[in-house]
Amino acid sequence: MDTRTIHDLIQSGLPDAEIVVEGADGVHFEARVVSPAFAGKLPLARHRMVYATLGEHMGNAIHALSLRTLTPEEAAKG
């Protein structure tokens, strides 16, 4: 698994999102996902939305994924 594939999988499920994925070892990754679809949702619900885009890759090809999920307004605040 690589960062580009993870980015593309998330983008396919959350097409309006701005996504940055990092992770050099091929199994541990960090992603920052900014999407208006997260508005009004608790962090757990946001994470579930991202995990849903990755499907069977979670726990298999992707051993660990640290997520930061923000709305555009939250991201603008820094």
PyMOL CGO cylinders between C-alpha atoms (Angstrom):
from pymol import cmd
from pymol.cgo import CYLINDER

trace = [
    CYLINDER, 0.00, 0.00, 0.00, 1.19, 3.53, -0.69, 0.3, 1, 1, 1, 1, 1, 1,
    CYLINDER, 1.19, 3.53, -0.69, 0.09, 7.06, 0.13, 0.3, 1, 1, 1, 1, 1, 1,
    CYLINDER, 0.09, 7.06, 0.13, -1.19, 7.75, -3.40, 0.3, 1, 1, 1, 1, 1, 1,
    CYLINDER, -1.19, 7.75, -3.40, -3.51, 4.72, -3.34, 0.3, 1, 1, 1, 1, 1, 1,
    CYLINDER, -3.51, 4.72, -3.34, -4.88, 5.69, 0.08, 0.3, 1, 1, 1, 1, 1, 1,
    CYLINDER, -4.88, 5.69, 0.08, -5.41, 9.25, -1.14, 0.3, 1, 1, 1, 1, 1, 1,
    CYLINDER, -5.41, 9.25, -1.14, -7.26, 8.03, -4.22, 0.3, 1, 1, 1, 1, 1, 1,
    CYLINDER, -7.26, 8.03, -4.22, -9.47, 5.64, -2.24, 0.3, 1, 1, 1, 1, 1, 1,
    CYLINDER, -9.47, 5.64, -2.24, -10.49, 8.37, 0.20, 0.3, 1, 1, 1, 1, 1, 1,
    CYLINDER, -10.49, 8.37, 0.20, -11.03, 10.82, -2.67, 0.3, 1, 1, 1, 1, 1, 1,
    CYLINDER, -11.03, 10.82, -2.67, -13.31, 8.37, -4.46, 0.3, 1, 1, 1, 1, 1, 1,
    CYLINDER, -13.31, 8.37, -4.46, -15.55, 8.13, -1.40, 0.3, 1, 1, 1, 1, 1, 1,
    CYLINDER, -15.55, 8.13, -1.40, -15.30, 11.78, -0.37, 0.3, 1, 1, 1, 1, 1, 1,
    CYLINDER, -15.30, 11.78, -0.37, -14.88, 13.60, -3.69, 0.3, 1, 1, 1, 1, 1, 1,
    CYLINDER, -14.88, 13.60, -3.69, -15.12, 17.08, -2.17, 0.3, 1, 1, 1, 1, 1, 1,
    CYLINDER, -15.12, 17.08, -2.17, -12.35, 16.43, 0.37, 0.3, 1, 1, 1, 1, 1, 1,
    CYLINDER, -12.35, 16.43, 0.37, -8.87, 17.90, 0.56, 0.3, 1, 1, 1, 1, 1, 1,
    CYLINDER, -8.87, 17.90, 0.56, -6.57, 15.03, 1.53, 0.3, 1, 1, 1, 1, 1, 1,
    CYLINDER, -6.57, 15.03, 1.53, -2.96, 14.73, 2.59, 0.3, 1, 1, 1, 1, 1, 1,
    CYLINDER, -2.96, 14.73, 2.59, -1.59, 11.25, 3.31, 0.3, 1, 1, 1, 1, 1, 1,
    CYLINDER, -1.59, 11.25, 3.31, 1.87, 10.54, 4.73, 0.3, 1, 1, 1, 1, 1, 1,
    CYLINDER, 1.87, 10.54, 4.73, 3.65, 7.32, 5.62, 0.3, 1, 1, 1, 1, 1, 1,
    CYLINDER, 3.65, 7.32, 5.62, 6.98, 6.06, 4.40, 0.3, 1, 1, 1, 1, 1, 1,
    CYLINDER, 6.98, 6.06, 4.40, 6.99, 2.48, 5.71, 0.3, 1, 1, 1, 1, 1, 1,
    CYLINDER, 6.99, 2.48, 5.71, 4.06, 1.15, 3.67, 0.3, 1, 1, 1, 1, 1, 1,
    CYLINDER, 4.06, 1.15, 3.67, 1.94, 0.02, 6.64, 0.3, 1, 1, 1, 1, 1, 1,
    CYLINDER, 1.94, 0.02, 6.64, 1.60, 3.00, 9.02, 0.3, 1, 1, 1, 1, 1, 1,
    CYLINDER, 1.60, 3.00, 9.02, -0.05, 6.11, 7.63, 0.3, 1, 1, 1, 1, 1, 1,
    CYLINDER, -0.05, 6.11, 7.63, -1.32, 9.50, 8.70, 0.3, 1, 1, 1, 1, 1, 1,
    CYLINDER, -1.32, 9.50, 8.70, -4.08, 11.34, 6.86, 0.3, 1, 1, 1, 1, 1, 1,
    CYLINDER, -4.08, 11.34, 6.86, -5.53, 14.82, 7.14, 0.3, 1, 1, 1, 1, 1, 1,
    CYLINDER, -5.53, 14.82, 7.14, -8.96, 14.94, 5.53, 0.3, 1, 1, 1, 1, 1, 1,
    CYLINDER, -8.96, 14.94, 5.53, -10.87, 18.20, 5.20, 0.3, 1, 1, 1, 1, 1, 1,
    CYLINDER, -10.87, 18.20, 5.20, -14.45, 17.87, 3.99, 0.3, 1, 1, 1, 1, 1, 1,
    CYLINDER, -14.45, 17.87, 3.99, -17.71, 19.79, 4.30, 0.3, 1, 1, 1, 1, 1, 1,
    CYLINDER, -17.71, 19.79, 4.30, -19.37, 16.36, 4.69, 0.3, 1, 1, 1, 1, 1, 1,
    CYLINDER, -19.37, 16.36, 4.69, -17.98, 16.28, 8.25, 0.3, 1, 1, 1, 1, 1, 1,
    CYLINDER, -17.98, 16.28, 8.25, -20.10, 19.25, 9.37, 0.3, 1, 1, 1, 1, 1, 1,
    CYLINDER, -20.10, 19.25, 9.37, -22.21, 18.41, 12.41, 0.3, 1, 1, 1, 1, 1, 1,
    CYLINDER, -22.21, 18.41, 12.41, -20.58, 15.00, 12.87, 0.3, 1, 1, 1, 1, 1, 1,
    CYLINDER, -20.58, 15.00, 12.87, -18.63, 13.79, 15.89, 0.3, 1, 1, 1, 1, 1, 1,
    CYLINDER, -18.63, 13.79, 15.89, -15.02, 12.66, 15.37, 0.3, 1, 1, 1, 1, 1, 1,
    CYLINDER, -15.02, 12.66, 15.37, -15.94, 8.96, 15.52, 0.3, 1, 1, 1, 1, 1, 1,
    CYLINDER, -15.94, 8.96, 15.52, -18.53, 9.38, 12.76, 0.3, 1, 1, 1, 1, 1, 1,
    CYLINDER, -18.53, 9.38, 12.76, -16.01, 11.29, 10.65, 0.3, 1, 1, 1, 1, 1, 1,
    CYLINDER, -16.01, 11.29, 10.65, -13.43, 8.53, 11.06, 0.3, 1, 1, 1, 1, 1, 1,
    CYLINDER, -13.43, 8.53, 11.06, -16.00, 5.90, 10.12, 0.3, 1, 1, 1, 1, 1, 1,
    CYLINDER, -16.00, 5.90, 10.12, -16.73, 7.84, 6.94, 0.3, 1, 1, 1, 1, 1, 1,
    CYLINDER, -16.73, 7.84, 6.94, -13.04, 7.73, 6.00, 0.3, 1, 1, 1, 1, 1, 1,
    CYLINDER, -13.04, 7.73, 6.00, -12.66, 4.07, 6.97, 0.3, 1, 1, 1, 1, 1, 1,
    CYLINDER, -12.66, 4.07, 6.97, -15.65, 3.22, 4.77, 0.3, 1, 1, 1, 1, 1, 1,
    CYLINDER, -15.65, 3.22, 4.77, -13.76, 4.59, 1.75, 0.3, 1, 1, 1, 1, 1, 1,
    CYLINDER, -13.76, 4.59, 1.75, -10.87, 2.20, 2.48, 0.3, 1, 1, 1, 1, 1, 1,
    CYLINDER, -10.87, 2.20, 2.48, -12.98, -0.93, 2.91, 0.3, 1, 1, 1, 1, 1, 1,
    CYLINDER, -12.98, -0.93, 2.91, -11.11, -4.20, 3.25, 0.3, 1, 1, 1, 1, 1, 1,
    CYLINDER, -11.11, -4.20, 3.25, -7.73, -2.45, 3.08, 0.3, 1, 1, 1, 1, 1, 1,
    CYLINDER, -7.73, -2.45, 3.08, -8.10, -1.37, 6.72, 0.3, 1, 1, 1, 1, 1, 1,
    CYLINDER, -8.10, -1.37, 6.72, -6.46, -3.94, 8.93, 0.3, 1, 1, 1, 1, 1, 1,
    CYLINDER, -6.46, -3.94, 8.93, -4.96, -5.70, 5.93, 0.3, 1, 1, 1, 1, 1, 1,
    CYLINDER, -4.96, -5.70, 5.93, -2.76, -3.67, 3.58, 0.3, 1, 1, 1, 1, 1, 1,
    CYLINDER, -2.76, -3.67, 3.58, -3.17, -0.67, 5.89, 0.3, 1, 1, 1, 1, 1, 1,
    CYLINDER, -3.17, -0.67, 5.89, -2.00, -1.76, 9.32, 0.3, 1, 1, 1, 1, 1, 1,
    CYLINDER, -2.00, -1.76, 9.32, -2.49, 1.62, 11.02, 0.3, 1, 1, 1, 1, 1, 1,
    CYLINDER, -2.49, 1.62, 11.02, -4.03, 4.91, 9.95, 0.3, 1, 1, 1, 1, 1, 1,
    CYLINDER, -4.03, 4.91, 9.95, -3.94, 8.00, 12.13, 0.3, 1, 1, 1, 1, 1, 1,
    CYLINDER, -3.94, 8.00, 12.13, -6.69, 10.42, 11.08, 0.3, 1, 1, 1, 1, 1, 1,
    CYLINDER, -6.69, 10.42, 11.08, -7.26, 14.12, 11.48, 0.3, 1, 1, 1, 1, 1, 1,
    CYLINDER, -7.26, 14.12, 11.48, -10.71, 14.98, 10.14, 0.3, 1, 1, 1, 1, 1, 1,
    CYLINDER, -10.71, 14.98, 10.14, -11.80, 18.59, 9.83, 0.3, 1, 1, 1, 1, 1, 1,
    CYLINDER, -11.80, 18.59, 9.83, -14.49, 20.70, 8.22, 0.3, 1, 1, 1, 1, 1, 1,
    CYLINDER, -14.49, 20.70, 8.22, -13.20, 23.51, 5.97, 0.3, 1, 1, 1, 1, 1, 1,
    CYLINDER, -13.20, 23.51, 5.97, -14.10, 26.00, 8.71, 0.3, 1, 1, 1, 1, 1, 1,
    CYLINDER, -14.10, 26.00, 8.71, -12.09, 24.09, 11.32, 0.3, 1, 1, 1, 1, 1, 1,
    CYLINDER, -12.09, 24.09, 11.32, -9.14, 23.81, 8.94, 0.3, 1, 1, 1, 1, 1, 1,
    CYLINDER, -9.14, 23.81, 8.94, -9.23, 27.57, 8.27, 0.3, 1, 1, 1, 1, 1, 1,
    CYLINDER, -9.23, 27.57, 8.27, -8.88, 28.25, 12.00, 0.3, 1, 1, 1, 1, 1, 1,
    CYLINDER, -8.88, 28.25, 12.00, -5.57, 26.39, 11.99, 0.3, 1, 1, 1, 1, 1, 1,
]
cmd.load_cgo(trace, "trace")
